[in-house]
């Protein structure tokens, strides 16, 4: 569905609806994470296509004219093109670790195409796709820092960290389609954000350093 009065700049699709839109728009590429979230469509492909078409029509994304030709809402098309045709995509995965060792993982993906950015978050209702810009990305990244963060740069041996005191692990991945991904790992330890360094070392980062480094990684700069 379209969300409120956002001028069709964010939509929620099921993984099957997203895949079907990829077929309609002749996608060059679809992130495997979206495909993996689908049910087994091979058993009844006809039913999957029918349900996806109906769902997309209800959301005002896909329309059929009198000749039976499919027409895609232009705003939805602009939102989906970075997902299907972008040459660069990135993601931020955050694993929050409870005292008993249980992990809760949140993930946000970014797709880039012809100056446009689409953010994607997978949740229980489906995949939330949003039009994004540099300001929104910077705000999301800053929101990853602990509240009132005041840490300064300092280095320590990673082996000296007590694993039980690591509260979050953040993985920032950037991928140029068809090439190997680059991944940077950060950990939140005793209220500070550290990044991995060569030689089994870890460096605590200031809030400004963290935000700038993650932003550049997400953008592929």
Secondary structure, DSSP 8 states (H G I E B T S, - for coil): -B-TTSTT-EEEE-HHHHHHHHHHTT-S---HHHHHTS--GGG-HHHHHHHHHHHHHHTTSEEE-TTS-EEE-HHHHHHHHHHHH-SEEEEEEEEEE-TTS-EEEEEEEEEEETTEEEEEEEETTEEEEEEE-HHHHHHHHHTTS-TT-----EEEEGGGS-GGGEEEEEEEEEEETTS--EEEEEEEETTEEEEEETTTEEEE--HHHHHHHHHHHHHT-
